[in-house]
Amino acid sequence: MESIVHSGEIGLSVGAAHYFGDLNPSAHINRPKLAVAAFFRKQFGNYIAVRVQGQFAQVGYADKYYSDNDFQYHRNLSFNSSIWELGLMGDFNFFKFVPGTADHRFTPYVTLGVSAFSYDPYAYLNGTKYFLRPLGTEGQGTAAYPDRKPYGSMAFAIPLGVGVKYNVNEKINVGFEVLYRFTNTDYLDDVSTTYVGIDKFPPLPDNSPSAAALLQDRSYEVGDPIGIEGRQRGYAKQKDQFVTAQFTVSFNLTSYRCPSAKL
């Protein structure tokens, strides 16, 4: 008689993403944004699986949300970014998970892996959208700061998470997962080191300030400008991070195994 073997799953996730970094140093969770994902999970036995996952997430934050912090309120920076991520992770079930059975249809699990993601922070000025990376808001690519190279649009992360999943029937599982990313970039928010001074941003031909000059220090919008050269703008010793919390639905992939015939 043939036996059914749980060989893996394909699934979708939807939920929210949140950013932590120079504009959100106290890890407030008050500005969640959309996160969706698709994944394929290859099962190796009842406890271990390897997962490939594609993720889209939106993140963003603003200093104005820290109105009780005088420095952040007057710094007055903000950003948004869309993240596209591809990850490879190992999933480890706490309990034996066998879809289609009554006794082994639920398990919590942990997951750990590596991922690569693209990001491109932007901000709005007078209703116009500006991507911040090409502007070099901290002097990147200028002769005055040759050690500050333009940051790339790609970065790496170590995703670490926990989740639970429940087998509804032989074909379908549902679950919930929280996945935290430790990244290797401090420019997810375009903020990292110190101000370089407005004089490093040449004016336009009509002698009006450029978009780069207006976006590198926005303190003038709420009070006296604070962006003098050398003053702290961000905290370079700590990388930016982001997290997703998502509900999942997956569809089981099965194979059939024929027991060896007895002679």
Secondary structure as the mmCIF struct_conf table of DSSP 4:
data_model
#
loop_
_struct_conf.conf_type_id
_struct_conf.id
_struct_conf.beg_label_comp_id
_struct_conf.beg_label_asym_id
_struct_conf.beg_label_seq_id
_struct_conf.end_label_comp_id
_struct_conf.end_label_asym_id
_struct_conf.end_label_seq_id
STRN STRN1 SER A 3 PHE A 20
STRN STRN2 GLY A 21 GLY A 21
TURN_TY1_P TURN_TY1_P1 ASP A 22 LEU A 23
STRN STRN3 ASN A 24 ASN A 24
TURN_TY1_P TURN_TY1_P2 PRO A 25 SER A 26
STRN STRN4 LYS A 33 PHE A 44
TURN_TY1_P TURN_TY1_P3 GLY A 45 TYR A 47
STRN STRN5 ILE A 48 ALA A 62
HELX_RH_3T_P HELX_RH_3T_P1 ASP A 63 TYR A 65
TURN_TY1_P TURN_TY1_P4 SER A 67 ASP A 68
HELX_RH_AL_P HELX_RH_AL_P1 ASP A 70 ARG A 75
STRN STRN6 SER A 78 ASN A 93
BEND BEND1 PHE A 94 PHE A 95
TURN_TY1_P TURN_TY1_P5 PRO A 99 GLY A 100
BEND BEND2 ALA A 102 ARG A 105
STRN STRN7 PHE A 106 SER A 118
STRN STRN8 TYR A 122 LEU A 125
TURN_TY1_P TURN_TY1_P6 ASN A 126 GLY A 127
STRN STRN9 THR A 128 PHE A 131
BEND BEND3 LEU A 132 LEU A 132
HELX_RH_3T_P HELX_RH_3T_P2 ARG A 133 LEU A 135
TURN_TY1_P TURN_TY1_P7 GLY A 136 GLU A 138
TURN_TY1_P TURN_TY1_P8 GLN A 140 GLY A 141
TURN_TY1_P TURN_TY1_P9 ALA A 143 ALA A 144
TURN_TY1_P TURN_TY1_P10 PRO A 146 ASP A 147
HELX_LH_PP_P HELX_LH_PP_P1 LYS A 149 TYR A 151
BEND BEND4 SER A 153 SER A 153
STRN STRN10 MET A 154 ASN A 167
BEND BEND5 ASN A 169 LYS A 171
STRN STRN11 ILE A 172 THR A 183
BEND BEND6 ASN A 184 ASN A 184
BEND BEND7 ASP A 186 ASP A 186
TURN_TY1_P TURN_TY1_P11 LEU A 188 ASP A 189
BEND BEND8 ASP A 190 ASP A 190
BEND BEND9 THR A 193 THR A 193
STRN STRN12 THR A 194 THR A 194
HELX_RH_3T_P HELX_RH_3T_P3 ILE A 198 LYS A 200
BEND BEND10 PHE A 201 PHE A 201
HELX_LH_PP_P HELX_LH_PP_P2 PRO A 202 LEU A 204
TURN_TY1_P TURN_TY1_P12 PRO A 205 ASP A 206
BEND BEND11 ASN A 207 ASN A 207
HELX_LH_PP_P HELX_LH_PP_P3 SER A 208 SER A 210
HELX_RH_AL_P HELX_RH_AL_P2 ALA A 211 GLN A 216
HELX_RH_3T_P HELX_RH_3T_P4 SER A 219 GLU A 221
TURN_TY1_P TURN_TY1_P13 VAL A 222 VAL A 222
BEND BEND12 GLY A 223 ASP A 224
TURN_TY1_P TURN_TY1_P14 GLU A 229 GLY A 230
BEND BEND13 ARG A 231 ARG A 231
STRN STRN13 GLN A 232 GLN A 232
BEND BEND14 GLY A 234 GLY A 234
TURN_TY1_P TURN_TY1_P15 ALA A 236 LYS A 237
BEND BEND15 GLN A 238 GLN A 238
STRN STRN14 GLN A 241 ARG A 257
HELX_LH_PP_P HELX_LH_PP_P4 CYS A 258 LYS A 262
#
